[in-house]
């Protein structure tokens, strides 16, 4: 395939169709397209050869975190293979697995509770319950629309994501809170968390509302985003169960190595464990 054909909108459209036929989620498809377009903007109509792709790889390394760069390269490689240009694909950056995560990014339980109190003080009942629902179930933000009135009454939600179906249990204390909220908001059917226009809340809606809570809650903005609530659920669950395979099933992970990232402790906790080894005289 020529450079012109790689640039062609028809090729990108066919790539999107390929992803859909392989049952990639809507968010995954949107991300891949966004990453391919980012590369096209970088090349800016010029010739696409191996050196150009290698230069782009270096550019990503200098502009983004390594994991983000690798994610973008993975999307580009998939597109290039689809276009029949295997010769242009590049290797991702190798990352040594960390033994612990940065405490600057980890949301603690105390900070989580502070966010809930801040939401309540702002009389944002919906946001307070969204935060609690994600953290108490481990659900993905993209799966929040599965929390319907019908699911709450039943005590469990059925989630379909990335070609897999799993059940999300809604504990009784949360169930009571959600049913009370539904009565207050006069919601009788469908998704519980919706915008003024009746559409399900999305990641952007929730992220923006959570950021408003940072100052009042005294929590660093870098820790406040919806997915961090899922990480807190994972660490708390693992702290009780100590069963990573079971946790992977609960979170809907196909690869247990993904789950390992979720349960990393902070450097402070890691150091405490090192101190407790007592290997010195």
C-alpha positions as CSV (number, residue, x, y, z in Angstrom):
1,X,0.0,0.0,0.0
2,X,1.3,3.4,-0.9
3,X,1.6,6.5,1.3
4,X,-1.4,8.0,-0.3
5,X,-3.4,4.9,0.4
6,X,-2.4,4.9,4.0
7,X,-3.5,8.5,4.3
8,X,-6.8,7.8,2.5
9,X,-10.0,8.3,4.6
10,X,-11.3,5.1,2.9
11,X,-8.5,3.1,4.5
12,X,-9.2,4.5,8.0
13,X,-13.0,3.8,7.5
14,X,-12.2,0.2,6.6
15,X,-9.9,0.0,9.7
16,X,-12.8,1.2,11.9
17,X,-15.1,-1.4,10.3
18,X,-12.4,-4.1,11.0
19,X,-12.2,-3.1,14.7
20,X,-16.0,-3.2,15.0
21,X,-16.2,-6.6,13.4
22,X,-13.6,-7.8,15.9
23,X,-15.9,-6.6,18.6
24,X,-13.7,-3.8,20.0
25,X,-15.6,-1.5,22.3
26,X,-16.7,1.9,21.1
27,X,-14.1,3.6,23.4
28,X,-11.3,1.4,22.0
29,X,-12.3,2.2,18.4
30,X,-12.4,5.9,19.2
31,X,-8.9,5.7,20.9
32,X,-7.3,3.8,18.0
33,X,-8.7,6.3,15.4
34,X,-7.5,9.2,17.6
35,X,-4.0,7.7,17.8
36,X,-3.8,7.1,14.1
37,X,-4.9,10.6,13.4
38,X,-2.2,11.9,15.8
39,X,0.4,10.1,13.7
40,X,-1.1,11.5,10.5
41,X,-0.9,15.0,11.9
42,X,2.7,14.5,12.8
43,X,3.7,13.3,9.3
44,X,1.6,16.1,7.9
45,X,1.2,14.8,4.4
46,X,4.8,13.7,4.0
47,X,6.2,10.3,2.9
48,X,5.7,7.5,5.4
49,X,8.7,5.3,5.7
50,X,10.4,3.4,8.5
51,X,12.6,6.3,9.6
52,X,9.6,8.5,9.8
53,X,7.8,6.1,12.1
54,X,10.9,5.8,14.2
55,X,11.1,9.5,14.5
56,X,7.5,9.6,15.6
57,X,8.3,6.9,18.2
58,X,11.0,9.2,19.7
59,X,8.6,12.1,19.6
60,X,6.0,10.2,21.6
61,X,8.7,9.2,24.2
62,X,9.6,12.9,24.6
63,X,6.0,14.1,24.8
64,X,4.2,11.5,26.9
65,X,4.6,8.9,29.7
66,X,6.1,5.7,28.4
67,X,2.9,3.7,28.9
68,X,0.9,6.3,26.9
69,X,3.5,6.3,24.2
70,X,3.4,2.5,24.0
71,X,-0.4,2.6,23.8
72,X,-0.3,5.0,20.9
73,X,2.4,2.9,19.1
74,X,0.2,-0.3,19.6
75,X,-2.7,1.5,17.8
76,X,-0.5,2.7,15.0
77,X,1.1,-0.7,14.5
78,X,-2.3,-2.3,14.3
79,X,-3.3,0.2,11.6
80,X,-0.1,-0.3,9.6
81,X,-0.6,-4.1,9.7
82,X,-4.2,-3.6,8.6
83,X,-2.9,-1.5,5.7
84,X,-0.5,-4.2,4.7
85,X,2.6,-2.3,5.8
86,X,4.1,-4.7,8.4
87,X,7.5,-3.3,7.3
88,X,6.7,0.0,8.9
89,X,5.7,-1.3,12.4
90,X,8.0,-0.5,15.3
91,X,8.8,-2.1,18.7
92,X,7.3,-0.6,21.8
93,X,9.4,0.7,24.6
94,X,10.3,-1.9,27.2
95,X,9.2,-1.0,30.7
96,X,10.6,-2.6,33.8
97,X,7.8,-3.4,36.2
98,X,7.7,-1.2,39.2
99,X,7.6,-2.9,42.6
100,X,5.4,-0.1,43.9
101,X,3.4,2.8,42.7
102,X,3.8,6.5,43.3
103,X,2.0,7.9,46.4
104,X,1.5,11.1,44.4
105,X,-1.0,9.2,42.3
106,X,-2.6,6.8,44.7
107,X,-6.0,7.8,46.1
108,X,-6.3,6.7,49.8
109,X,-9.4,5.6,51.5
110,X,-9.3,8.8,53.6
111,X,-9.1,10.9,50.5
112,X,-11.9,9.0,48.9
113,X,-14.1,9.7,52.0
114,X,-13.1,13.3,51.9
115,X,-14.3,13.5,48.2
116,X,-17.7,12.1,49.2
117,X,-18.1,14.6,52.1
118,X,-17.2,17.4,49.7
119,X,-19.8,16.3,47.2
120,X,-22.4,16.1,50.0
121,X,-21.4,19.6,51.2
122,X,-21.9,20.9,47.7
123,X,-25.3,19.2,47.7
124,X,-24.3,17.2,44.7
125,X,-26.1,14.0,45.6
126,X,-25.6,12.4,42.2
127,X,-21.8,12.8,42.2
128,X,-21.6,11.5,45.8
129,X,-23.4,8.4,44.8
130,X,-21.5,8.0,41.5
131,X,-18.2,8.1,43.4
132,X,-19.5,5.6,46.0
133,X,-21.0,3.3,43.3
134,X,-17.8,3.0,41.3
135,X,-15.6,2.5,44.4
136,X,-18.0,0.0,46.1
137,X,-18.5,-2.2,43.0
138,X,-15.2,-1.8,41.1
139,X,-17.2,-1.0,37.9
140,X,-15.6,0.8,35.0
141,X,-16.8,4.3,34.3
142,X,-17.9,3.1,30.9
143,X,-20.0,0.5,32.6
144,X,-21.8,2.9,34.9
145,X,-24.9,3.0,32.5
146,X,-25.4,-0.7,33.6
147,X,-26.4,0.6,37.0
148,X,-30.1,0.8,36.2
149,X,-33.2,0.9,38.4
150,X,-33.9,-2.7,37.4
151,X,-30.4,-3.7,38.4
152,X,-30.5,-1.9,41.7
153,X,-33.8,-3.6,42.6
154,X,-32.3,-7.0,41.7
155,X,-29.1,-6.3,43.6
156,X,-26.8,-7.0,40.6
157,X,-26.0,-5.5,37.2
158,X,-25.0,-7.5,34.1
159,X,-22.1,-5.8,32.3
160,X,-21.0,-6.5,28.7
161,X,-17.5,-5.2,28.0
162,X,-14.8,-6.3,25.5
163,X,-16.7,-9.3,24.5
164,X,-17.2,-10.6,28.0
165,X,-20.3,-10.6,30.3
166,X,-20.0,-10.5,34.0
167,X,-22.2,-9.8,37.0
168,X,-21.6,-6.8,39.3
169,X,-23.1,-7.2,42.8
170,X,-24.6,-4.2,44.5
171,X,-24.2,-4.5,48.2
172,X,-27.3,-3.9,50.4
173,X,-26.1,-0.6,51.9
174,X,-25.4,0.9,48.4
175,X,-28.7,-0.6,47.1
176,X,-30.7,1.3,49.7
177,X,-28.9,4.6,48.9
178,X,-29.5,4.2,45.2
179,X,-33.2,3.3,45.6
180,X,-33.7,6.3,47.9
181,X,-32.0,8.5,45.3
182,X,-34.2,7.1,42.6
183,X,-37.3,8.0,44.6
184,X,-36.1,11.5,45.2
185,X,-35.3,12.0,41.5
186,X,-38.5,10.3,40.3
187,X,-36.5,7.8,38.2
188,X,-38.6,4.7,37.5
189,X,-36.6,2.8,34.8
190,X,-33.3,2.8,33.0
191,X,-29.9,4.2,34.0
192,X,-29.8,5.8,37.4
193,X,-27.1,8.4,36.7
194,X,-28.1,10.6,33.8
195,X,-27.6,14.2,32.7
196,X,-30.3,16.9,32.6
197,X,-31.0,15.7,29.0
198,X,-31.6,12.1,30.2
199,X,-28.4,10.8,28.8
200,X,-26.1,8.5,30.8
201,X,-23.2,10.3,32.5
202,X,-19.9,9.7,30.7
203,X,-16.2,9.9,31.8
204,X,-15.9,13.5,30.9
205,X,-19.0,14.6,32.9
206,X,-17.8,12.7,36.0
207,X,-14.1,13.8,35.7
208,X,-15.1,17.5,35.5
209,X,-17.4,17.3,38.5
210,X,-14.8,15.4,40.6
211,X,-12.1,18.0,39.9
212,X,-14.4,20.7,41.4
213,X,-14.1,18.8,44.7
214,X,-10.3,18.8,45.0
215,X,-9.8,22.0,46.9
216,X,-12.7,21.5,49.4
217,X,-11.7,17.9,50.0
218,X,-8.0,18.7,50.3
219,X,-7.0,16.1,47.7
220,X,-4.4,16.7,45.0
221,X,-6.0,17.1,41.6
222,X,-3.6,14.5,40.1
223,X,-5.3,11.8,42.3
224,X,-8.8,12.7,41.4
225,X,-10.2,10.9,38.4
226,X,-12.9,8.2,38.1
227,X,-10.5,5.3,37.3
228,X,-8.6,5.8,40.5
229,X,-11.8,4.8,42.4
230,X,-11.6,1.4,40.6
231,X,-8.0,1.1,41.8
232,X,-9.0,1.8,45.4
233,X,-11.7,-0.9,45.2
234,X,-9.1,-3.4,43.8
235,X,-6.5,-2.7,46.6
236,X,-9.2,-2.9,49.3
237,X,-10.7,-6.1,47.9
238,X,-7.2,-7.7,47.6
239,X,-6.3,-6.6,51.1
240,X,-9.2,-8.8,52.4
241,X,-9.3,-11.7,49.9
242,X,-5.6,-12.0,48.9
243,X,-6.8,-13.8,45.7
244,X,-5.6,-12.0,42.6
245,X,-7.3,-14.5,40.2
246,X,-10.7,-13.8,41.9
247,X,-10.0,-10.1,41.8
248,X,-9.2,-10.3,38.0
249,X,-12.6,-11.9,37.5
250,X,-14.4,-9.3,39.5
251,X,-12.7,-6.5,37.6
252,X,-13.2,-8.2,34.2
253,X,-9.5,-8.5,33.4
254,X,-8.4,-11.1,30.8
255,X,-4.8,-10.7,31.8
256,X,-3.8,-11.1,35.4
257,X,-0.8,-8.8,34.9
258,X,-3.2,-6.0,34.4
259,X,-4.7,-6.8,37.8
260,X,-1.2,-6.7,39.4
261,X,-1.0,-3.0,38.4
262,X,-4.2,-2.3,40.3
263,X,-3.0,-3.7,43.6
264,X,0.5,-2.1,43.7
265,X,1.2,-0.5,47.1
266,X,2.9,2.9,47.5
267,X,6.6,3.4,48.0
268,X,6.0,4.3,51.6
269,X,4.1,1.0,52.3
270,X,6.8,-0.9,50.3
271,X,9.5,0.6,52.5
272,X,7.6,-0.3,55.6
273,X,7.4,-3.9,54.5
274,X,11.2,-3.8,53.8
275,X,11.8,-2.5,57.3
276,X,9.7,-5.4,58.7
277,X,11.9,-8.0,57.1
278,X,14.4,-7.5,59.9
279,X,17.3,-9.0,58.0
280,X,20.0,-7.0,59.9
281,X,21.8,-7.8,63.2
